[in-house]
Amino acid sequence: MLYSIVKAVLQFILWPLRLKSEGWKNIPSHGPVIIASNHISNWDPVVVALSVKRPICFIAKAELFNNVILGNLFKHLNAFPVKRGTADRQAIRHALEILEQGKILGIFPEGQRHKSDIESKAHSGIAMLALKSQAPIVPVACLGTDRNIPWGWLSPLVVRVGKPIYLEEYREQKINSATMEKVSLEIMKEINSLLSK
């Protein structure tokens, strides 16, 4: 309920900024989905959520939940914490539960913000979740969110959604570091191709 209200308010506030969503029909209308986006600004989860009709459960760094008020707000907006730099088993279990329930999981595979003109590698966590759940991965590129507010946002912000990546070829394979590395590279390749269009 709160997710829908906040989304409607933000859509109204950001409407003059001409947020453009390209390819949003590539997102499956039902069933588990992993959205994998580049990360150049704190605004990225906001514009991605506004561009996707279905609610998204974002994985967010644990530090954002240290403040009691903000932490509770993020939880009510379907976000949940992950401890970076560790194998956070609780976060992994929760992410898999979300996918088992047929929901959308939102991840920034780079793990932290990066400049828009620098290519980076994906952490293996997204590949592991995709391989375990067999949920399709939808690559997403945010463009323009790193520009300074307000004048930098006079040009349209763009959220570009790519075609789903399905992992049937790995269904019978053992999940190991080599497989996760291969899937991670494929994800970032698709995201970077969206950025360069």
VEXKE-802309 format. One record per residue (C-alpha): residue number from 1; chain; y, x, z. Coordinates in steps of 0.02 Angstrom, whole numbers, plus 50000, padded with zeros to 5 digits. Layout:
REM VEXKE-802309
BAPA;i;ch;py;px;pz
BAPA;NUM;A;Y;X;Z .
...
END
This chain:
REM VEXKE-802309
BAPA;i;ch;py;px;pz
BAPA;1;A;50000;50000;50000 .
BAPA;2;A;50124;50136;50052 .
BAPA;3;A;50073;50239;49900 .
BAPA;4;A;50122;50097;49783 .
BAPA;5;A;50288;50066;49872 .
BAPA;6;A;50339;50250;49872 .
BAPA;7;A;50287;50266;49690 .
BAPA;8;A;50394;50116;49640 .
BAPA;9;A;50545;50183;49735 .
BAPA;10;A;50529;50356;49656 .
BAPA;11;A;50508;50281;49482 .
BAPA;12;A;50672;50187;49508 .
BAPA;13;A;50764;50340;49574 .
BAPA;14;A;50701;50458;49438 .
BAPA;15;A;50715;50333;49294 .
BAPA;16;A;50884;50403;49235 .
BAPA;17;A;50803;50576;49220 .
BAPA;18;A;50694;50513;49077 .
BAPA;19;A;50525;50572;49140 .
BAPA;20;A;50411;50579;48988 .
BAPA;21;A;50223;50559;49003 .
BAPA;22;A;50122;50615;48853 .
BAPA;23;A;49937;50579;48833 .
BAPA;24;A;49914;50480;48994 .
BAPA;25;A;49785;50371;48905 .
BAPA;26;A;49670;50523;48910 .
BAPA;27;A;49638;50485;49094 .
BAPA;28;A;49480;50379;49115 .
BAPA;29;A;49522;50204;49178 .
BAPA;30;A;49385;50209;49310 .
BAPA;31;A;49263;50326;49393 .
BAPA;32;A;49288;50497;49472 .
BAPA;33;A;49415;50613;49391 .
BAPA;34;A;49486;50783;49437 .
BAPA;35;A;49665;50810;49381 .
BAPA;36;A;49705;50995;49363 .
BAPA;37;A;49889;51036;49341 .
BAPA;38;A;49995;51192;49330 .
BAPA;39;A;50111;51218;49478 .
BAPA;40;A;50289;51276;49453 .
BAPA;41;A;50383;51166;49577 .
BAPA;42;A;50364;51059;49733 .
BAPA;43;A;50406;50913;49619 .
BAPA;44;A;50245;50931;49520 .
BAPA;45;A;50137;50814;49626 .
BAPA;46;A;50276;50685;49620 .
BAPA;47;A;50295;50683;49430 .
BAPA;48;A;50107;50689;49403 .
BAPA;49;A;50082;50540;49519 .
BAPA;50;A;50220;50444;49430 .
BAPA;51;A;50139;50479;49261 .
BAPA;52;A;49965;50417;49307 .
BAPA;53;A;49929;50233;49336 .
BAPA;54;A;49785;50261;49457 .
BAPA;55;A;49819;50328;49633 .
BAPA;56;A;49789;50514;49656 .
BAPA;57;A;49721;50600;49812 .
BAPA;58;A;49805;50770;49811 .
BAPA;59;A;49739;50925;49897 .
BAPA;60;A;49888;51007;49984 .
BAPA;61;A;49911;51166;50083 .
BAPA;62;A;49878;51142;50269 .
BAPA;63;A;50051;51205;50317 .
BAPA;64;A;50128;51045;50250 .
BAPA;65;A;50037;50948;50385 .
BAPA;66;A;50102;51051;50532 .
BAPA;67;A;50246;50930;50555 .
BAPA;68;A;50175;50773;50635 .
BAPA;69;A;50290;50651;50544 .
BAPA;70;A;50272;50731;50372 .
BAPA;71;A;50086;50759;50400 .
BAPA;72;A;50058;50574;50436 .
BAPA;73;A;50164;50526;50285 .
BAPA;74;A;50063;50638;50170 .
BAPA;75;A;49900;50568;50237 .
BAPA;76;A;49960;50390;50204 .
BAPA;77;A;50001;50446;50027 .
BAPA;78;A;49819;50498;50002 .
BAPA;79;A;49849;50686;50022 .
BAPA;80;A;49738;50793;50132 .
BAPA;81;A;49750;50974;50191 .
BAPA;82;A;49657;51130;50138 .
BAPA;83;A;49665;51298;50225 .
BAPA;84;A;49706;51423;50089 .
BAPA;85;A;49616;51589;50081 .
BAPA;86;A;49459;51521;50166 .
BAPA;87;A;49308;51418;50119 .
BAPA;88;A;49374;51259;50200 .
BAPA;89;A;49212;51160;50213 .
BAPA;90;A;49296;51006;50285 .
BAPA;91;A;49417;50997;50138 .
BAPA;92;A;49273;51023;50016 .
BAPA;93;A;49172;50882;50095 .
BAPA;94;A;49322;50767;50092 .
BAPA;95;A;49358;50807;49909 .
BAPA;96;A;49178;50770;49860 .
BAPA;97;A;49183;50606;49957 .
BAPA;98;A;49339;50554;49861 .
BAPA;99;A;49249;50587;49696 .
BAPA;100;A;49092;50499;49756 .
BAPA;101;A;49202;50346;49787 .
BAPA;102;A;49258;50349;49605 .
BAPA;103;A;49436;50402;49643 .
BAPA;104;A;49554;50531;49566 .
BAPA;105;A;49567;50701;49648 .
BAPA;106;A;49725;50801;49611 .
BAPA;107;A;49717;50992;49618 .
BAPA;108;A;49833;51135;49573 .
BAPA;109;A;49699;51263;49526 .
BAPA;110;A;49818;51411;49538 .
BAPA;111;A;49829;51380;49725 .
BAPA;112;A;50016;51410;49734 .
BAPA;113;A;50174;51395;49632 .
BAPA;114;A;50196;51510;49482 .
BAPA;115;A;50338;51536;49360 .
BAPA;116;A;50319;51430;49205 .
BAPA;117;A;50315;51580;49087 .
BAPA;118;A;50176;51672;49177 .
BAPA;119;A;49993;51634;49145 .
BAPA;120;A;49884;51640;49300 .
BAPA;121;A;49703;51618;49349 .
BAPA;122;A;49622;51467;49430 .
BAPA;123;A;49536;51480;49597 .
BAPA;124;A;49351;51445;49590 .
BAPA;125;A;49362;51294;49706 .
BAPA;126;A;49404;51171;49568 .
BAPA;127;A;49257;51230;49463 .
BAPA;128;A;49140;51213;49611 .
BAPA;129;A;49199;51034;49646 .
BAPA;130;A;49183;50987;49463 .
BAPA;131;A;49009;51061;49448 .
BAPA;132;A;48947;50979;49608 .
BAPA;133;A;49020;50807;49569 .
BAPA;134;A;49003;50814;49378 .
BAPA;135;A;49173;50726;49371 .
BAPA;136;A;49274;50756;49213 .
BAPA;137;A;49423;50872;49230 .
BAPA;138;A;49586;50815;49151 .
BAPA;139;A;49707;50960;49118 .
BAPA;140;A;49891;50923;49148 .
BAPA;141;A;50049;51023;49112 .
BAPA;142;A;50215;50993;49201 .
BAPA;143;A;50366;51054;49104 .
BAPA;144;A;50545;51065;49168 .
BAPA;145;A;50514;51031;49353 .
BAPA;146;A;50564;51210;49396 .
BAPA;147;A;50740;51184;49329 .
BAPA;148;A;50882;51171;49455 .
BAPA;149;A;50931;50998;49517 .
BAPA;150;A;51032;50902;49462 .
BAPA;151;A;51100;50979;49302 .
BAPA;152;A;50938;51063;49250 .
BAPA;153;A;50854;50893;49251 .
BAPA;154;A;50973;50819;49122 .
BAPA;155;A;50843;50869;48992 .
BAPA;156;A;50687;50761;49002 .
BAPA;157;A;50548;50814;49118 .
BAPA;158;A;50379;50809;49032 .
BAPA;159;A;50204;50781;49100 .
BAPA;160;A;50078;50821;48963 .
BAPA;161;A;49900;50758;48989 .
BAPA;162;A;49757;50836;48893 .
BAPA;163;A;49585;50770;48847 .
BAPA;164;A;49451;50768;48983 .
BAPA;165;A;49335;50916;49001 .
BAPA;166;A;49156;50861;49028 .
BAPA;167;A;49028;50979;49103 .
BAPA;168;A;48862;50907;49044 .
BAPA;169;A;48809;51077;48976 .
BAPA;170;A;48807;51144;49154 .
BAPA;171;A;48713;50998;49231 .
BAPA;172;A;48546;51089;49244 .
BAPA;173;A;48621;51259;49278 .
BAPA;174;A;48632;51342;49447 .
BAPA;175;A;48807;51345;49521 .
BAPA;176;A;48850;51529;49542 .
BAPA;177;A;49003;51641;49529 .
BAPA;178;A;48979;51673;49343 .
BAPA;179;A;48971;51488;49302 .
BAPA;180;A;49121;51447;49411 .
BAPA;181;A;49220;51588;49330 .
BAPA;182;A;49179;51521;49157 .
BAPA;183;A;49231;51343;49202 .
BAPA;184;A;49390;51404;49288 .
BAPA;185;A;49441;51502;49133 .
BAPA;186;A;49409;51349;49024 .
BAPA;187;A;49519;51241;49136 .
BAPA;188;A;49665;51363;49133 .
BAPA;189;A;49646;51387;48946 .
BAPA;190;A;49669;51200;48920 .
BAPA;191;A;49818;51192;49038 .
BAPA;192;A;49902;51340;48953 .
BAPA;193;A;49873;51262;48782 .
BAPA;194;A;49966;51107;48841 .
BAPA;195;A;50110;51216;48902 .
BAPA;196;A;50126;51302;48733 .
BAPA;197;A;50130;51145;48626 .
END
